[in-house]
Amino acid sequence: MLEVGRAQKTIFVARYLRLRDLQREVEEGLNVMESSNGANSVIAYGKGGEIASNRRDEQEMFVLCLRILQSALVYVNTLMLQDILGTPEWAELLTPADRRGLTPLFWSHVRPYGEVNLDMHPPRPCCGQTSGPASSDGRPRPAVI
């Protein structure tokens, strides 16, 4: 079995060195994982992002909560990108190569140890919506947090 594993590794390395498309695919996958790990280190900043318990159920809970927080971050970032890219000046400015380079997994606006400012004014329309939910008198409702 060890010799079969070595042969498979040799075949993969030879293919990797020969094929530029395979090199790009591996590099893209590594970049995605590095970005994901960078986001996780920002989201799970307590104790350096380390799982503090040896209990399996607590470790699973930590990982599941981390996934939920990362998904929420991607969702909010996607809404922000849609809002910005929906404007005509950005739609005309970006090339297809620029659009391929966009990712919703960024965290420069996240401040784990900083203050959180809540905007309690009615939300702006987002993602092509012309208006938000209105009250019975036609005015927008305030955000519920």
Disulfide bonds with the S-S distance in Angstrom:
none
